[in-house]
């Protein structure tokens, strides 16, 4: 196992990666996750109306709540590829399932990469044999590497919790790094656990965790056609399956919340061209929806993000963003903080420009807006906007 | 008069500019527009809930429909400046009116520049004398220069129409150049005409013209605290005031529509760091609201705009943007064009990558999305997103 020492892989899962040269040769871009036994599975998917073929396929399968294998490729999103794209996704599922000796209902498929280009099936089909045949030749870490597109580092994290006296493991990987917007991201996330959990409970737990992690991050406000988060629970730990009423369930939920939050934070840290991690907190809003709208308006503002990049404590742009977020508040009651420095008091400047500039130079910045309008709050993670974002995205297909 | 030959200034208006060194010394940043007679006036303003003091003041004045002078400065937006900001705006209006010998109800005020910094009244107050005393020393063109912030060129355009046998003139100036988003822009626009027009008709004509011009442009999706468009009609032409029922009214509206469209196009061409002008047309949508939402989603997408900058005909990002615009359509019926090249046919690629790349290299690009879902359409102007946008906005206050 090549996984870093702090990362434990849950028992009963096996991995394989191979090169199918989907976008270009030279890297392992085709990967397989396999559980030794049929598992509970749950998923959440992009709300973009333009859904990639593999997303459409997974959405149909997930209703069963059962799964055993996930086939995933980078380099091509298999989106906007019409009937041929759907046939290609199905063919990969069918052939993989056959070679793995499982029912095709149990095999899921995910793709990430360029939109609108047909899948190079002439290279993918011959790679399925080596992929399924190679099970065990890779670690979960290797899968994290195989699914990278413009990511600069693989993203993996893990939690262990005691369930009925036994040590259970939950481990997740994901990829970003552009087209990151709420209601998921250009984002693939795979979470595996050996803890047994009832399928409806698993679904609810995932949905709740995603709501406060992946759905609260934004890099460029663009929502992808391919966002998928899957969690597979194979129950190899042998515990009595968790339900919402289990005494251990809150601990499971907490671990899952932490894990998805950590993964989503890694995505933002690795946002295209990002040099800073920015946490936007809007508090004392009238309701959570207002808090979220205001936080997202700030986090998506190109002017706010370029100012942060330029170490310019330009709080006026933040006030302006809250102003156009379509929430009701009183600007003259609003306070604004950069980390702990109060730069705006009751809507006007607090003469802390020097202190604010010191804060904004740091690698991590917390912007807090206190609306004094109620008791609700929301937190959104984002990053700065830099010349490198432009460079990466101007040249993505070349 | 220093105005370029094709630009005629309407009769009965006088101009003055002076230096108040509001942000820094070295340029004429304080300007005055004055009509020799009391005029009809109409205005539209930012819908941002955080409104600059001068905007709040103008919004109260405009109800009267009467005006004679506009005082305007660049370098400071007088936004998020609280009670002091409102007092400063009032003081400038009061003193200017007194020196001009008009009632203060007839003097309007606009500001553009940095948000959140108090107005440097110690430099502004002494400059009011030279400003009002200098009337006639400047052209409308000079006002266009005085209100520039990150604009790289002044924006002025003009139309002439025959009204009751007499040649009437409508001339407008405006400034951009960042914080440009629908429902106005970081935008100041002043339109002057010597044609007499009834005040309610003037208001309706302006609102209609702005709806299809300034409200349909976007550079970065950020909406400013200071957007203001004012039109002043002094009636010096001596025609019988136009009403909606006048036979010449449609021609007046047409001229105003053309003028505001041309000005808004100039703003986008001069978008911060922009190298290309992009027209986004969504047609055959179910209704106009859908068409507008889809066009704005495309025009605001950082991924679309960086691809255009990089000469990458990455239509998948456009499809994705329409997909998350929250309209209902069938991706598999959608066609997409770069200028006249059909790159997507029925939702999938049409093998025109080479031709599309030739089109995207041009300075002006028209993206047409045909949804085949109805009969409504909408057009939005935008520009590409470049490293220079980042540079300009990362360093704006320094």
Contacts between the chains, C-beta under 8 A, distances in Angstrom:
chain1	res1	chain2	res2	distance
A	47	B	324	7.5
A	48	B	320	6.3
A	48	B	323	4.1
A	48	B	324	4.7
A	49	B	322	7.8
A	49	B	323	4.5
A	49	B	324	7.3
A	49	B	327	7.8
A	49	B	328	7.4
A	49	B	329	7.1
A	49	B	331	6.9
A	50	B	319	5.2
A	50	B	320	5.8
A	50	B	322	6.9
A	50	B	323	3.0
A	50	B	324	7.9
A	50	B	331	4.8
A	51	B	323	7.7
A	77	B	316	7.4
A	79	B	316	6.4
A	79	B	319	7.8
A	79	B	320	7.6
A	80	B	315	7.9
A	80	B	316	5.5
A	80	B	319	5.1
A	80	B	331	7.0
A	80	B	344	7.4
A	80	B	347	6.1
A	80	B	348	6.2
A	80	B	349	7.4
A	81	B	348	6.1
A	82	B	332	6.6
A	82	B	346	7.3
A	82	B	347	5.9
A	82	B	348	4.0
A	84	B	348	7.6
A	85	B	348	7.9
A	114	B	314	7.9
A	114	B	316	6.6
A	115	B	314	7.6
A	115	B	316	2.5
A	115	B	317	6.8
A	115	B	319	6.8
A	115	B	320	6.4
A	116	B	314	7.9
A	116	B	315	6.0
A	116	B	316	3.8
A	116	B	319	7.1
A	116	B	344	7.6
A	116	B	348	7.5
A	116	B	349	5.2
A	117	B	316	8.0
A	117	B	349	7.2
A	118	B	349	7.8
A	178	B	303	6.6
A	179	B	303	6.0
A	179	B	320	7.3
A	181	B	324	7.4
A	220	B	301	8.0
A	220	B	302	4.3
A	220	B	303	6.3
A	221	B	221	7.8
A	221	B	300	7.5
A	221	B	301	7.7
A	221	B	302	6.7
A	222	B	301	5.5
A	222	B	302	6.4
A	222	B	303	4.7
A	222	B	317	7.3
A	222	B	320	6.8
A	222	B	321	6.9
A	222	B	324	7.5
A	223	B	320	7.1
A	223	B	323	7.7
A	223	B	324	4.0
A	224	B	320	6.4
A	225	B	316	7.7
A	225	B	319	7.6
A	225	B	320	5.1
A	225	B	323	6.2
A	300	B	221	7.5
A	301	B	221	7.7
A	301	B	222	5.5
A	302	B	220	4.3
A	302	B	221	6.7
A	302	B	222	6.4
A	302	B	302	7.2
A	302	B	389	7.5
A	302	B	393	7.3
A	303	B	178	6.6
A	303	B	179	6.0
A	303	B	220	6.3
A	303	B	222	4.7
A	303	B	393	5.8
A	306	B	389	7.4
A	306	B	390	5.3
A	306	B	393	3.8
A	306	B	394	4.8
A	307	B	393	6.6
A	307	B	394	6.8
A	307	B	396	7.3
A	307	B	397	7.9
A	309	B	390	6.8
A	309	B	394	5.0
A	310	B	393	7.2
A	310	B	394	2.8
A	310	B	395	5.4
A	310	B	396	7.7
A	310	B	398	7.4
A	312	B	394	6.8
A	312	B	395	7.3
A	312	B	396	6.8
A	312	B	397	5.2
A	312	B	398	6.6
A	314	B	114	7.9
A	314	B	115	7.6
A	314	B	116	7.9
A	314	B	396	7.0
A	314	B	397	5.8
A	315	B	80	7.9
A	315	B	116	6.0
A	316	B	77	7.4
A	316	B	79	6.4
A	316	B	80	5.5
A	316	B	114	6.7
A	316	B	115	2.5
A	316	B	116	3.8
A	316	B	225	7.7
A	317	B	115	6.8
A	317	B	222	7.3
A	319	B	50	5.2
A	319	B	79	7.8
A	319	B	80	5.1
A	319	B	115	6.7
A	319	B	116	7.1
A	319	B	225	7.5
A	320	B	48	6.3
A	320	B	50	5.8
A	320	B	79	7.5
A	320	B	115	6.3
A	320	B	179	7.3
A	320	B	222	6.8
A	320	B	223	7.2
A	320	B	224	6.4
A	320	B	225	5.1
A	321	B	222	6.9
A	322	B	49	7.8
A	322	B	50	6.9
A	323	B	48	4.1
A	323	B	49	4.5
A	323	B	50	3.1
A	323	B	51	7.7
A	323	B	223	7.7
A	323	B	225	6.2
A	324	B	47	7.5
A	324	B	48	4.7
A	324	B	49	7.3
A	324	B	50	7.9
A	324	B	181	7.4
A	324	B	222	7.5
A	324	B	223	4.0
A	327	B	49	7.8
A	328	B	49	7.4
A	329	B	49	7.1
A	331	B	49	6.9
A	331	B	50	4.8
A	331	B	80	7.0
A	332	B	82	6.6
A	344	B	80	7.4
A	344	B	116	7.6
A	346	B	82	7.3
A	347	B	80	6.1
A	347	B	82	5.8
A	348	B	80	6.1
A	348	B	81	6.1
A	348	B	82	3.9
A	348	B	84	7.6
A	348	B	85	7.9
A	348	B	116	7.4
A	349	B	80	7.4
A	349	B	116	5.2
A	349	B	117	7.2
A	349	B	118	7.7
A	385	B	390	6.3
A	386	B	390	6.1
A	387	B	387	4.1
A	387	B	390	5.0
A	387	B	391	7.0
A	389	B	302	7.5
A	389	B	306	7.4
A	389	B	390	7.7
A	390	B	306	5.3
A	390	B	309	6.8
A	390	B	385	6.3
A	390	B	386	6.0
A	390	B	387	5.0
A	390	B	389	7.7
A	390	B	390	6.5
A	391	B	387	7.0
A	393	B	302	7.3
A	393	B	303	5.8
A	393	B	306	3.8
A	393	B	307	6.6
A	393	B	310	7.2
A	394	B	306	4.8
A	394	B	307	6.8
A	394	B	309	5.0
A	394	B	310	2.8
A	394	B	312	6.8
A	395	B	310	5.4
A	395	B	312	7.3
A	396	B	307	7.3
A	396	B	310	7.7
A	396	B	312	6.8
A	396	B	314	7.0
A	397	B	307	7.9
A	397	B	312	5.2
A	397	B	314	5.7
A	398	B	310	7.5
A	398	B	312	6.6
